[in-house]
Amino acid sequence: MLAEGAAWLESQRHAFCSTAVVYSRGEDTVTLSATIGSTVFEQTDEYNVVERTESRDFLVRAVDLVMVPERGDQVRETVGTQVFVYEVMAPGSEPHYRYSDPNRATLRIHTKHVDTEEA
C-alpha cells in the first residue's frame, strides 16, 4: 500500500510540478520533464570555516533519463527568452546525483548555473 501511495505521489509531482528541460552530454540530448529543487551543502575547509553552497536540483523520473548522470553533463532550462545552462556537479566529494525515493524512481541531479543564452 505504501509503494502504491509513493507511486501516486510521484505521478502527481511529474504531472503538475514539472517543466520541460533538455539534458545533454556532448551531442546526445534528451528532453524530459523535471521538477526544480535545491540542496544546501556544507563543507568545512582546512581553517575550520564552514562554506555553504546551494545547488539547483532537477528531479526527473529515472525511466525518462536514458543515461546515468555524469559530472559535466548539462541541463538547459528555458524561461521566457532566456536559456539557463546548468552543469551537473556537486561541491567537493559530494555525489552529483542521488535517488530521491526508496523505490529509485526519481533522480535528484545537483547542478550549478554556468551560462545564460538567448532562446
Biopython code that builds the backbone (N, CA, C, O; Angstrom):
import numpy as np
from Bio.PDB.StructureBuilder import StructureBuilder

atoms = [
    (1, "MET", "N", (0.824, -1.183, 0.000)),
    (1, "MET", "CA", (0.000, 0.000, 0.000)),
    (1, "MET", "C", (0.878, 1.260, 0.000)),
    (1, "MET", "O", (0.565, 2.225, -0.697)),
    (2, "LEU", "N", (1.968, 1.260, 0.771)),
    (2, "LEU", "CA", (2.852, 2.423, 0.787)),
    (2, "LEU", "C", (3.507, 2.641, -0.572)),
    (2, "LEU", "O", (3.648, 3.781, -1.013)),
    (3, "ALA", "N", (3.904, 1.566, -1.234)),
    (3, "ALA", "CA", (4.513, 1.682, -2.562)),
    (3, "ALA", "C", (3.524, 2.285, -3.562)),
    (3, "ALA", "O", (3.905, 3.100, -4.403)),
    (4, "GLU", "N", (2.262, 1.886, -3.468)),
    (4, "GLU", "CA", (1.236, 2.445, -4.349)),
    (4, "GLU", "C", (1.053, 3.937, -4.092)),
    (4, "GLU", "O", (0.912, 4.723, -5.030)),
    (5, "GLY", "N", (1.056, 4.320, -2.823)),
    (5, "GLY", "CA", (0.929, 5.734, -2.474)),
    (5, "GLY", "C", (2.103, 6.548, -2.971)),
    (5, "GLY", "O", (1.922, 7.655, -3.479)),
    (6, "ALA", "N", (3.314, 6.010, -2.830)),
    (6, "ALA", "CA", (4.516, 6.701, -3.312)),
    (6, "ALA", "C", (4.478, 6.845, -4.829)),
    (6, "ALA", "O", (4.858, 7.888, -5.360)),
    (7, "ALA", "N", (4.028, 5.817, -5.525)),
    (7, "ALA", "CA", (3.924, 5.882, -6.985)),
    (7, "ALA", "C", (2.897, 6.931, -7.404)),
    (7, "ALA", "O", (3.110, 7.656, -8.376)),
    (8, "TRP", "N", (1.782, 7.012, -6.672)),
    (8, "TRP", "CA", (0.774, 8.020, -6.984)),
    (8, "TRP", "C", (1.332, 9.432, -6.778)),
    (8, "TRP", "O", (1.141, 10.309, -7.621)),
    (9, "LEU", "N", (2.020, 9.643, -5.653)),
    (9, "LEU", "CA", (2.617, 10.960, -5.396)),
    (9, "LEU", "C", (3.631, 11.327, -6.473)),
    (9, "LEU", "O", (3.675, 12.474, -6.917)),
    (10, "GLU", "N", (4.437, 10.374, -6.892)),
    (10, "GLU", "CA", (5.416, 10.613, -7.952)),
    (10, "GLU", "C", (4.713, 11.015, -9.240)),
    (10, "GLU", "O", (5.164, 11.930, -9.930)),
    (11, "SER", "N", (3.625, 10.351, -9.571)),
    (11, "SER", "CA", (2.896, 10.700, -10.798)),
    (11, "SER", "C", (2.303, 12.104, -10.702)),
    (11, "SER", "O", (2.250, 12.818, -11.703)),
    (12, "GLN", "N", (1.860, 12.506, -9.522)),
    (12, "GLN", "CA", (1.312, 13.849, -9.323)),
    (12, "GLN", "C", (2.408, 14.910, -9.432)),
    (12, "GLN", "O", (2.193, 15.963, -10.032)),
    (13, "ARG", "N", (3.578, 14.640, -8.856)),
    (13, "ARG", "CA", (4.710, 15.565, -8.973)),
    (13, "ARG", "C", (5.066, 15.747, -10.433)),
    (13, "ARG", "O", (5.252, 16.870, -10.904)),
    (14, "HIS", "N", (5.160, 14.643, -11.143)),
    (14, "HIS", "CA", (5.542, 14.689, -12.550)),
    (14, "HIS", "C", (4.501, 15.430, -13.390)),
    (14, "HIS", "O", (4.863, 16.212, -14.269)),
    (15, "ALA", "N", (3.233, 15.196, -13.133)),
    (15, "ALA", "CA", (2.169, 15.796, -13.931)),
    (15, "ALA", "C", (1.959, 17.278, -13.651)),
    (15, "ALA", "O", (1.666, 18.042, -14.571)),
    (16, "PHE", "N", (2.103, 17.698, -12.394)),
    (16, "PHE", "CA", (1.697, 19.050, -12.028)),
    (16, "PHE", "C", (2.815, 19.980, -11.552)),
    (16, "PHE", "O", (2.591, 21.184, -11.424)),
    (17, "CYS", "N", (3.997, 19.457, -11.291)),
    (17, "CYS", "CA", (5.066, 20.293, -10.725)),
    (17, "CYS", "C", (6.328, 20.296, -11.575)),
    (17, "CYS", "O", (7.393, 20.681, -11.093)),
    (18, "SER", "N", (6.228, 19.875, -12.826)),
    (18, "SER", "CA", (7.441, 19.768, -13.624)),
    (18, "SER", "C", (7.402, 20.693, -14.828)),
    (18, "SER", "O", (6.348, 21.182, -15.235)),
    (19, "THR", "N", (8.584, 20.916, -15.381)),
    (19, "THR", "CA", (8.756, 21.747, -16.563)),
    (19, "THR", "C", (9.704, 21.023, -17.512)),
    (19, "THR", "O", (10.505, 20.194, -17.080)),
    (20, "ALA", "N", (9.617, 21.331, -18.797)),
    (20, "ALA", "CA", (10.474, 20.671, -19.784)),
    (20, "ALA", "C", (11.894, 21.236, -19.718)),
    (20, "ALA", "O", (12.082, 22.452, -19.674)),
    (21, "VAL", "N", (12.879, 20.357, -19.711)),
    (21, "VAL", "CA", (14.287, 20.724, -19.765)),
    (21, "VAL", "C", (14.969, 19.824, -20.784)),
    (21, "VAL", "O", (14.438, 18.781, -21.165)),
    (22, "VAL", "N", (16.157, 20.242, -21.220)),
    (22, "VAL", "CA", (16.948, 19.433, -22.137)),
    (22, "VAL", "C", (18.200, 18.998, -21.400)),
    (22, "VAL", "O", (18.974, 19.831, -20.928)),
    (23, "TYR", "N", (18.396, 17.690, -21.303)),
    (23, "TYR", "CA", (19.568, 17.107, -20.650)),
    (23, "TYR", "C", (20.527, 16.696, -21.760)),
    (23, "TYR", "O", (20.120, 16.040, -22.719)),
    (24, "SER", "N", (21.810, 17.081, -21.637)),
    (24, "SER", "CA", (22.740, 16.770, -22.719)),
    (24, "SER", "C", (24.099, 16.330, -22.199)),
    (24, "SER", "O", (24.562, 16.729, -21.130)),
    (25, "ARG", "N", (24.707, 15.487, -23.018)),
    (25, "ARG", "CA", (26.095, 15.056, -22.842)),
    (25, "ARG", "C", (26.699, 15.061, -24.232)),
    (25, "ARG", "O", (26.425, 14.177, -25.044)),
    (26, "GLY", "N", (27.519, 16.060, -24.498)),
    (26, "GLY", "CA", (28.070, 16.195, -25.849)),
    (26, "GLY", "C", (26.951, 16.395, -26.847)),
    (26, "GLY", "O", (26.134, 17.303, -26.695)),
    (27, "GLU", "N", (26.908, 15.552, -27.869)),
    (27, "GLU", "CA", (25.881, 15.633, -28.905)),
    (27, "GLU", "C", (24.594, 14.908, -28.526)),
    (27, "GLU", "O", (23.570, 15.094, -29.183)),
    (28, "ASP", "N", (24.628, 14.085, -27.478)),
    (28, "ASP", "CA", (23.449, 13.329, -27.053)),
    (28, "ASP", "C", (22.557, 14.199, -26.176)),
    (28, "ASP", "O", (23.013, 14.767, -25.183)),
    (29, "THR", "N", (21.277, 14.302, -26.550)),
    (29, "THR", "CA", (20.336, 15.106, -25.761)),
    (29, "THR", "C", (19.027, 14.351, -25.584)),
    (29, "THR", "O", (18.658, 13.509, -26.403)),
    (30, "VAL", "N", (18.339, 14.671, -24.504)),
    (30, "VAL", "CA", (17.009, 14.136, -24.264)),
    (30, "VAL", "C", (16.182, 15.243, -23.599)),
    (30, "VAL", "O", (16.638, 15.892, -22.658)),
    (31, "THR", "N", (14.966, 15.444, -24.102)),
    (31, "THR", "CA", (14.046, 16.401, -23.491)),
    (31, "THR", "C", (13.176, 15.627, -22.511)),
    (31, "THR", "O", (12.598, 14.596, -22.855)),
    (32, "LEU", "N", (13.090, 16.134, -21.292)),
    (32, "LEU", "CA", (12.294, 15.452, -20.276)),
    (32, "LEU", "C", (11.706, 16.454, -19.310)),
    (32, "LEU", "O", (12.087, 17.624, -19.296)),
    (33, "SER", "N", (10.782, 15.988, -18.511)),
    (33, "SER", "CA", (10.143, 16.842, -17.508)),
    (33, "SER", "C", (10.904, 16.742, -16.201)),
    (33, "SER", "O", (11.287, 15.654, -15.771)),
    (34, "ALA", "N", (11.120, 17.898, -15.569)),
    (34, "ALA", "CA", (11.863, 17.942, -14.308)),
    (34, "ALA", "C", (11.165, 18.881, -13.335)),
    (34, "ALA", "O", (10.579, 19.892, -13.724)),
    (35, "THR", "N", (11.244, 18.521, -12.075)),
    (35, "THR", "CA", (10.788, 19.400, -11.005)),
    (35, "THR", "C", (12.024, 20.094, -10.454)),
    (35, "THR", "O", (13.053, 19.456, -10.228)),
    (36, "ILE", "N", (11.921, 21.401, -10.237)),
    (36, "ILE", "CA", (13.057, 22.188, -9.770)),
    (36, "ILE", "C", (13.118, 22.132, -8.246)),
    (36, "ILE", "O", (12.103, 22.268, -7.563)),
    (37, "GLY", "N", (14.320, 21.930, -7.733)),
    (37, "GLY", "CA", (14.542, 21.907, -6.291)),
    (37, "GLY", "C", (15.901, 22.500, -5.969)),
    (37, "GLY", "O", (16.546, 23.093, -6.833)),
    (38, "SER", "N", (16.330, 22.342, -4.743)),
    (38, "SER", "CA", (17.660, 22.819, -4.343)),
    (38, "SER", "C", (18.170, 21.984, -3.171)),
    (38, "SER", "O", (17.398, 21.363, -2.440)),
    (39, "THR", "N", (19.476, 21.989, -3.020)),
    (39, "THR", "CA", (20.125, 21.326, -1.895)),
    (39, "THR", "C", (21.220, 22.244, -1.381)),
    (39, "THR", "O", (21.969, 22.819, -2.171)),
    (40, "VAL", "N", (21.322, 22.388, -0.064)),
    (40, "VAL", "CA", (22.397, 23.168, 0.549)),
    (40, "VAL", "C", (23.455, 22.199, 1.053)),
    (40, "VAL", "O", (23.170, 21.300, 1.845)),
    (41, "PHE", "N", (24.673, 22.396, 0.584)),
    (41, "PHE", "CA", (25.812, 21.591, 1.020)),
    (41, "PHE", "C", (26.651, 22.421, 1.975)),
    (41, "PHE", "O", (26.837, 23.619, 1.762)),
    (42, "GLU", "N", (27.151, 21.798, 3.012)),
    (42, "GLU", "CA", (28.065, 22.465, 3.945)),
    (42, "GLU", "C", (29.367, 21.695, 3.978)),
    (42, "GLU", "O", (29.376, 20.474, 4.129)),
    (43, "GLN", "N", (30.476, 22.422, 3.836)),
    (43, "GLN", "CA", (31.802, 21.821, 3.915)),
    (43, "GLN", "C", (32.684, 22.699, 4.789)),
    (43, "GLN", "O", (32.587, 23.925, 4.758)),
    (44, "THR", "N", (33.540, 22.058, 5.565)),
    (44, "THR", "CA", (34.482, 22.777, 6.417)),
    (44, "THR", "C", (35.851, 22.715, 5.764)),
    (44, "THR", "O", (36.337, 21.636, 5.425)),
    (45, "ASP", "N", (36.482, 23.891, 5.585)),
    (45, "ASP", "CA", (37.799, 23.902, 4.959)),
    (45, "ASP", "C", (38.894, 23.668, 5.991)),
    (45, "ASP", "O", (38.616, 23.435, 7.168)),
    (46, "GLU", "N", (40.148, 23.735, 5.531)),
    (46, "GLU", "CA", (41.273, 23.432, 6.423)),
    (46, "GLU", "C", (41.442, 24.444, 7.558)),
    (46, "GLU", "O", (42.162, 24.171, 8.519)),
    (47, "TYR", "N", (40.791, 25.607, 7.464)),
    (47, "TYR", "CA", (40.848, 26.624, 8.519)),
    (47, "TYR", "C", (39.625, 26.556, 9.423)),
    (47, "TYR", "O", (39.400, 27.444, 10.245)),
    (48, "ASN", "N", (38.836, 25.496, 9.266)),
    (48, "ASN", "CA", (37.633, 25.258, 10.056)),
    (48, "ASN", "C", (36.514, 26.266, 9.757)),
    (48, "ASN", "O", (35.660, 26.534, 10.602)),
    (49, "VAL", "N", (36.540, 26.817, 8.538)),
    (49, "VAL", "CA", (35.498, 27.730, 8.098)),
    (49, "VAL", "C", (34.455, 26.915, 7.335)),
    (49, "VAL", "O", (34.792, 26.143, 6.438)),
    (50, "VAL", "N", (33.205, 27.093, 7.697)),
    (50, "VAL", "CA", (32.127, 26.357, 7.041)),
    (50, "VAL", "C", (31.685, 27.134, 5.806)),
    (50, "VAL", "O", (31.319, 28.307, 5.886)),
    (51, "GLU", "N", (31.727, 26.454, 4.663)),
    (51, "GLU", "CA", (31.269, 27.043, 3.415)),
    (51, "GLU", "C", (29.946, 26.394, 3.037)),
    (51, "GLU", "O", (29.809, 25.171, 3.062)),
    (52, "ARG", "N", (28.965, 27.237, 2.683)),
    (52, "ARG", "CA", (27.659, 26.731, 2.266)),
    (52, "ARG", "C", (27.516, 26.973, 0.767)),
    (52, "ARG", "O", (27.789, 28.065, 0.268)),
    (53, "THR", "N", (27.087, 25.946, 0.073)),
    (53, "THR", "CA", (26.849, 26.028, -1.359)),
    (53, "THR", "C", (25.458, 25.484, -1.640)),
    (53, "THR", "O", (25.082, 24.425, -1.139)),
    (54, "GLU", "N", (24.696, 26.220, -2.446)),
    (54, "GLU", "CA", (23.359, 25.751, -2.803)),
    (54, "GLU", "C", (23.357, 25.351, -4.272)),
    (54, "GLU", "O", (23.775, 26.125, -5.132)),
    (55, "SER", "N", (22.888, 24.148, -4.553)),
    (55, "SER", "CA", (22.792, 23.692, -5.935)),
    (55, "SER", "C", (21.350, 23.820, -6.406)),
    (55, "SER", "O", (20.411, 23.794, -5.610)),
    (56, "ARG", "N", (21.200, 23.955, -7.707)),
    (56, "ARG", "CA", (19.866, 23.878, -8.312)),
    (56, "ARG", "C", (19.692, 22.421, -8.707)),
    (56, "ARG", "O", (20.503, 21.871, -9.452)),
    (57, "ASP", "N", (18.658, 21.813, -8.219)),
    (57, "ASP", "CA", (18.442, 20.394, -8.455)),
    (57, "ASP", "C", (17.310, 20.189, -9.457)),
    (57, "ASP", "O", (16.336, 20.941, -9.497)),
    (58, "PHE", "N", (17.475, 19.157, -10.253)),
    (58, "PHE", "CA", (16.445, 18.758, -11.191)),
    (58, "PHE", "C", (16.017, 17.351, -10.814)),
    (58, "PHE", "O", (16.820, 16.419, -10.859)),
    (59, "LEU", "N", (14.748, 17.196, -10.442)),
    (59, "LEU", "CA", (14.198, 15.891, -10.095)),
    (59, "LEU", "C", (13.514, 15.328, -11.331)),
    (59, "LEU", "O", (12.560, 15.909, -11.849)),
    (60, "VAL", "N", (14.016, 14.189, -11.796)),
    (60, "VAL", "CA", (13.484, 13.572, -13.008)),
    (60, "VAL", "C", (13.171, 12.111, -12.747)),
    (60, "VAL", "O", (13.770, 11.480, -11.875)),
    (61, "ARG", "N", (12.225, 11.578, -13.511)),
    (61, "ARG", "CA", (11.945, 10.152, -13.408)),
    (61, "ARG", "C", (13.140, 9.389, -13.980)),
    (61, "ARG", "O", (13.606, 9.697, -15.077)),
    (62, "ALA", "N", (13.628, 8.413, -13.253)),
    (62, "ALA", "CA", (14.792, 7.632, -13.688)),
    (62, "ALA", "C", (14.534, 6.975, -15.033)),
    (62, "ALA", "O", (15.447, 6.865, -15.852)),
    (63, "VAL", "N", (13.320, 6.543, -15.270)),
    (63, "VAL", "CA", (12.985, 5.871, -16.524)),
    (63, "VAL", "C", (13.058, 6.822, -17.723)),
    (63, "VAL", "O", (13.263, 6.367, -18.849)),
    (64, "ASP", "N", (12.895, 8.129, -17.505)),
    (64, "ASP", "CA", (12.921, 9.107, -18.590)),
    (64, "ASP", "C", (14.335, 9.480, -19.022)),
    (64, "ASP", "O", (14.548, 9.875, -20.168)),
    (65, "LEU", "N", (15.295, 9.359, -18.124)),
    (65, "LEU", "CA", (16.675, 9.723, -18.443)),
    (65, "LEU", "C", (17.385, 8.474, -18.956)),
    (65, "LEU", "O", (17.593, 7.518, -18.208)),
    (66, "VAL", "N", (17.749, 8.488, -20.218)),
    (66, "VAL", "CA", (18.292, 7.287, -20.852)),
    (66, "VAL", "C", (19.788, 7.100, -20.603)),
    (66, "VAL", "O", (20.399, 6.194, -21.169)),
    (67, "MET", "N", (20.374, 7.936, -19.773)),
    (67, "MET", "CA", (21.792, 7.833, -19.434)),
    (67, "MET", "C", (21.977, 8.076, -17.945)),
    (67, "MET", "O", (21.163, 8.760, -17.323)),
    (68, "VAL", "N", (23.031, 7.528, -17.371)),
    (68, "VAL", "CA", (23.347, 7.774, -15.963)),
    (68, "VAL", "C", (23.996, 9.150, -15.871)),
    (68, "VAL", "O", (24.933, 9.419, -16.623)),
    (69, "PRO", "N", (23.538, 10.038, -14.976)),
    (69, "PRO", "CA", (24.127, 11.372, -14.879)),
    (69, "PRO", "C", (25.629, 11.313, -14.595)),
    (69, "PRO", "O", (26.093, 10.529, -13.767)),
    (70, "GLU", "N", (26.373, 12.162, -15.301)),
    (70, "GLU", "CA", (27.811, 12.277, -15.091)),
    (70, "GLU", "C", (28.162, 13.736, -14.854)),
    (70, "GLU", "O", (27.505, 14.637, -15.375)),
    (71, "ARG", "N", (29.212, 13.962, -14.057)),
    (71, "ARG", "CA", (29.702, 15.333, -13.877)),
    (71, "ARG", "C", (30.052, 15.902, -15.243)),
    (71, "ARG", "O", (30.644, 15.218, -16.078)),
    (72, "GLY", "N", (29.686, 17.144, -15.462)),
    (72, "GLY", "CA", (29.966, 17.793, -16.739)),
    (72, "GLY", "C", (28.797, 17.760, -17.709)),
    (72, "GLY", "O", (28.784, 18.537, -18.664)),
    (73, "ASP", "N", (27.813, 16.888, -17.500)),
    (73, "ASP", "CA", (26.603, 16.921, -18.321)),
    (73, "ASP", "C", (25.936, 18.282, -18.114)),
    (73, "ASP", "O", (26.235, 18.982, -17.147)),
    (74, "GLN", "N", (25.042, 18.650, -19.015)),
    (74, "GLN", "CA", (24.367, 19.938, -18.895)),
    (74, "GLN", "C", (22.850, 19.781, -18.936)),
    (74, "GLN", "O", (22.305, 18.880, -19.574)),
    (75, "VAL", "N", (22.193, 20.700, -18.226)),
    (75, "VAL", "CA", (20.736, 20.796, -18.245)),
    (75, "VAL", "C", (20.398, 22.203, -18.695)),
    (75, "VAL", "O", (20.902, 23.180, -18.140)),
    (76, "ARG", "N", (19.535, 22.307, -19.712)),
    (76, "ARG", "CA", (19.111, 23.605, -20.226)),
    (76, "ARG", "C", (17.635, 23.799, -19.885)),
    (76, "ARG", "O", (16.777, 22.973, -20.194)),
    (77, "GLU", "N", (17.385, 24.941, -19.229)),
    (77, "GLU", "CA", (16.026, 25.290, -18.818)),
    (77, "GLU", "C", (15.654, 26.616, -19.483)),
    (77, "GLU", "O", (16.307, 27.635, -19.256)),
    (78, "THR", "N", (14.611, 26.597, -20.298)),
    (78, "THR", "CA", (14.175, 27.804, -20.990)),
    (78, "THR", "C", (13.124, 28.519, -20.158)),
    (78, "THR", "O", (12.117, 27.931, -19.765)),
    (79, "VAL", "N", (13.373, 29.806, -19.892)),
    (79, "VAL", "CA", (12.430, 30.653, -19.165)),
    (79, "VAL", "C", (12.260, 31.915, -19.999)),
    (79, "VAL", "O", (13.171, 32.739, -20.081)),
    (80, "GLY", "N", (11.102, 32.064, -20.610)),
    (80, "GLY", "CA", (10.855, 33.208, -21.488)),
    (80, "GLY", "C", (11.789, 33.166, -22.682)),
    (80, "GLY", "O", (11.786, 32.205, -23.451)),
    (81, "THR", "N", (12.592, 34.218, -22.834)),
    (81, "THR", "CA", (13.526, 34.296, -23.965)),
    (81, "THR", "C", (14.943, 33.898, -23.583)),
    (81, "THR", "O", (15.868, 34.054, -24.380)),
    (82, "GLN", "N", (15.120, 33.386, -22.375)),
    (82, "GLN", "CA", (16.455, 33.003, -21.927)),
    (82, "GLN", "C", (16.545, 31.496, -21.692)),
    (82, "GLN", "O", (15.584, 30.850, -21.276)),
    (83, "VAL", "N", (17.731, 30.963, -21.971)),
    (83, "VAL", "CA", (18.015, 29.564, -21.693)),
    (83, "VAL", "C", (19.102, 29.543, -20.624)),
    (83, "VAL", "O", (20.222, 29.996, -20.857)),
    (84, "PHE", "N", (18.763, 29.015, -19.454)),
    (84, "PHE", "CA", (19.717, 28.910, -18.363)),
    (84, "PHE", "C", (20.415, 27.559, -18.482)),
    (84, "PHE", "O", (19.767, 26.515, -18.561)),
    (85, "VAL", "N", (21.743, 27.598, -18.492)),
    (85, "VAL", "CA", (22.540, 26.386, -18.654)),
    (85, "VAL", "C", (23.138, 26.023, -17.299)),
    (85, "VAL", "O", (23.780, 26.848, -16.650)),
    (86, "TYR", "N", (22.919, 24.778, -16.883)),
    (86, "TYR", "CA", (23.423, 24.266, -15.612)),
    (86, "TYR", "C", (24.321, 23.077, -15.888)),
    (86, "TYR", "O", (24.017, 22.248, -16.745)),
    (87, "GLU", "N", (25.427, 22.992, -15.163)),
    (87, "GLU", "CA", (26.331, 21.854, -15.288)),
    (87, "GLU", "C", (26.132, 20.917, -14.112)),
    (87, "GLU", "O", (26.002, 21.353, -12.968)),
    (88, "VAL", "N", (26.109, 19.623, -14.405)),
    (88, "VAL", "CA", (25.942, 18.617, -13.365)),
    (88, "VAL", "C", (27.221, 18.581, -12.532)),
    (88, "VAL", "O", (28.300, 18.283, -13.044)),
    (89, "MET", "N", (27.087, 18.887, -11.247)),
    (89, "MET", "CA", (28.227, 18.883, -10.332)),
    (89, "MET", "C", (27.734, 19.038, -8.906)),
    (89, "MET", "O", (26.592, 19.430, -8.665)),
    (90, "ALA", "N", (28.604, 18.726, -7.977)),
    (90, "ALA", "CA", (28.346, 18.952, -6.562)),
    (90, "ALA", "C", (29.680, 19.322, -5.934)),
    (90, "ALA", "O", (30.727, 18.931, -6.452)),
    (91, "PRO", "N", (29.672, 20.062, -4.837)),
    (91, "PRO", "CA", (30.929, 20.501, -4.241)),
    (91, "PRO", "C", (31.729, 19.359, -3.620)),
    (91, "PRO", "O", (31.170, 18.395, -3.097)),
    (92, "GLY", "N", (33.048, 19.495, -3.691)),
    (92, "GLY", "CA", (33.939, 18.530, -3.041)),
    (92, "GLY", "C", (33.693, 17.112, -3.494)),
    (92, "GLY", "O", (33.591, 16.834, -4.689)),
    (93, "SER", "N", (33.599, 16.224, -2.536)),
    (93, "SER", "CA", (33.419, 14.806, -2.850)),
    (93, "SER", "C", (31.947, 14.374, -2.746)),
    (93, "SER", "O", (31.644, 13.181, -2.738)),
    (94, "GLU", "N", (31.054, 15.342, -2.667)),
    (94, "GLU", "CA", (29.624, 15.023, -2.609)),
    (94, "GLU", "C", (29.190, 14.361, -3.921)),
    (94, "GLU", "O", (29.736, 14.683, -4.976)),
    (95, "PRO", "N", (28.227, 13.448, -3.874)),
    (95, "PRO", "CA", (27.742, 12.843, -5.118)),
    (95, "PRO", "C", (26.974, 13.867, -5.952)),
    (95, "PRO", "O", (26.301, 14.737, -5.400)),
    (96, "HIS", "N", (27.072, 13.769, -7.262)),
    (96, "HIS", "CA", (26.417, 14.745, -8.142)),
    (96, "HIS", "C", (24.962, 14.403, -8.416)),
    (96, "HIS", "O", (24.234, 15.211, -8.993)),
    (97, "TYR", "N", (24.530, 13.224, -8.012)),
    (97, "TYR", "CA", (23.114, 12.876, -8.078)),
    (97, "TYR", "C", (22.835, 11.803, -7.035)),
    (97, "TYR", "O", (23.744, 11.165, -6.505)),
    (98, "ARG", "N", (21.548, 11.625, -6.759)),
    (98, "ARG", "CA", (21.146, 10.562, -5.843)),
    (98, "ARG", "C", (19.698, 10.206, -6.160)),
    (98, "ARG", "O", (18.970, 10.973, -6.791)),
    (99, "TYR", "N", (19.314, 9.050, -5.715)),
    (99, "TYR", "CA", (17.898, 8.692, -5.837)),
    (99, "TYR", "C", (17.147, 9.456, -4.760)),
    (99, "TYR", "O", (17.636, 9.629, -3.644)),
    (100, "SER", "N", (15.955, 9.910, -5.113)),
    (100, "SER", "CA", (15.195, 10.762, -4.219)),
    (100, "SER", "C", (14.086, 10.018, -3.492)),
    (100, "SER", "O", (13.316, 10.615, -2.740)),
    (101, "ASP", "N", (14.007, 8.705, -3.720)),
    (101, "ASP", "CA", (12.941, 7.934, -3.096)),
    (101, "ASP", "C", (13.423, 6.501, -2.896)),
    (101, "ASP", "O", (14.366, 6.068, -3.559)),
    (102, "PRO", "N", (12.788, 5.765, -1.990)),
    (102, "PRO", "CA", (13.242, 4.402, -1.701)),
    (102, "PRO", "C", (13.063, 3.430, -2.868)),
    (102, "PRO", "O", (13.738, 2.402, -2.919)),
    (103, "ASN", "N", (12.168, 3.739, -3.801)),
    (103, "ASN", "CA", (11.933, 2.846, -4.936)),
    (103, "ASN", "C", (12.822, 3.159, -6.142)),
    (103, "ASN", "O", (12.707, 2.512, -7.183)),
    (104, "ARG", "N", (13.699, 4.140, -6.004)),
    (104, "ARG", "CA", (14.628, 4.551, -7.061)),
    (104, "ARG", "C", (13.914, 4.943, -8.349)),
    (104, "ARG", "O", (14.390, 4.667, -9.451)),
    (105, "ALA", "N", (12.784, 5.581, -8.191)),
    (105, "ALA", "CA", (12.010, 6.027, -9.350)),
    (105, "ALA", "C", (12.390, 7.442, -9.772)),
    (105, "ALA", "O", (12.202, 7.815, -10.930)),
    (106, "THR", "N", (12.925, 8.239, -8.834)),
    (106, "THR", "CA", (13.238, 9.642, -9.093)),
    (106, "THR", "C", (14.704, 9.921, -8.804)),
    (106, "THR", "O", (15.232, 9.530, -7.762)),
    (107, "LEU", "N", (15.357, 10.607, -9.749)),
    (107, "LEU", "CA", (16.739, 11.050, -9.565)),
    (107, "LEU", "C", (16.734, 12.524, -9.168)),
    (107, "LEU", "O", (15.976, 13.317, -9.726)),
    (108, "ARG", "N", (17.573, 12.887, -8.212)),
    (108, "ARG", "CA", (17.811, 14.293, -7.865)),
    (108, "ARG", "C", (19.207, 14.612, -8.372)),
    (108, "ARG", "O", (20.199, 14.107, -7.845)),
    (109, "ILE", "N", (19.281, 15.459, -9.402)),
    (109, "ILE", "CA", (20.550, 15.788, -10.052)),
    (109, "ILE", "C", (20.975, 17.172, -9.593)),
    (109, "ILE", "O", (20.244, 18.144, -9.785)),
    (110, "HIS", "N", (22.167, 17.271, -8.980)),
    (110, "HIS", "CA", (22.694, 18.537, -8.472)),
    (110, "HIS", "C", (23.445, 19.266, -9.591)),
    (110, "HIS", "O", (24.225, 18.664, -10.328)),
    (111, "THR", "N", (23.192, 20.571, -9.700)),
    (111, "THR", "CA", (23.821, 21.358, -10.770)),
    (111, "THR", "C", (24.244, 22.736, -10.268)),
    (111, "THR", "O", (23.905, 23.161, -9.163)),
    (112, "LYS", "N", (24.999, 23.412, -11.130)),
    (112, "LYS", "CA", (25.409, 24.794, -10.872)),
    (112, "LYS", "C", (25.183, 25.589, -12.152)),
    (112, "LYS", "O", (25.484, 25.114, -13.247)),
    (113, "HIS", "N", (24.653, 26.796, -12.011)),
    (113, "HIS", "CA", (24.428, 27.667, -13.167)),
    (113, "HIS", "C", (25.785, 28.083, -13.751)),
    (113, "HIS", "O", (26.649, 28.580, -13.030)),
    (114, "VAL", "N", (25.966, 27.874, -15.078)),
    (114, "VAL", "CA", (27.241, 28.189, -15.706)),
    (114, "VAL", "C", (27.110, 29.172, -16.866)),
    (114, "VAL", "O", (28.106, 29.758, -17.291)),
    (115, "ASP", "N", (25.885, 29.362, -17.390)),
    (115, "ASP", "CA", (25.751, 30.247, -18.553)),
    (115, "ASP", "C", (24.281, 30.608, -18.740)),
    (115, "ASP", "O", (23.386, 29.907, -18.269)),
    (116, "THR", "N", (24.058, 31.715, -19.439)),
    (116, "THR", "CA", (22.718, 32.113, -19.842)),
    (116, "THR", "C", (22.796, 32.482, -21.320)),
    (116, "THR", "O", (23.653, 33.264, -21.731)),
    (117, "GLU", "N", (21.886, 31.906, -22.116)),
    (117, "GLU", "CA", (21.852, 32.126, -23.546)),
    (117, "GLU", "C", (20.508, 32.719, -23.926)),
    (117, "GLU", "O", (19.541, 32.638, -23.169)),
    (118, "GLU", "N", (20.459, 33.318, -25.113)),
    (118, "GLU", "CA", (19.180, 33.790, -25.639)),
    (118, "GLU", "C", (18.501, 32.639, -26.372)),
    (118, "GLU", "O", (19.156, 31.880, -27.087)),
    (119, "ALA", "N", (17.196, 32.512, -26.194)),
    (119, "ALA", "CA", (16.445, 31.416, -26.838)),
    (119, "ALA", "C", (16.294, 31.661, -28.319)),
    (119, "ALA", "O", (15.694, 30.848, -29.022)),
]
sb = StructureBuilder()
sb.init_structure("model")
sb.init_model(0)
sb.init_chain("A")
sb.init_seg("    ")
for serial, (resi, resn, name, xyz) in enumerate(atoms, 1):
    if name == "N":
        sb.init_residue(resn, " ", resi, " ")
    sb.init_atom(name, np.array(xyz, "f"), 0.0, 1.0, " ", f" {name:<3s}", serial, name[0])
structure = sb.get_structure()
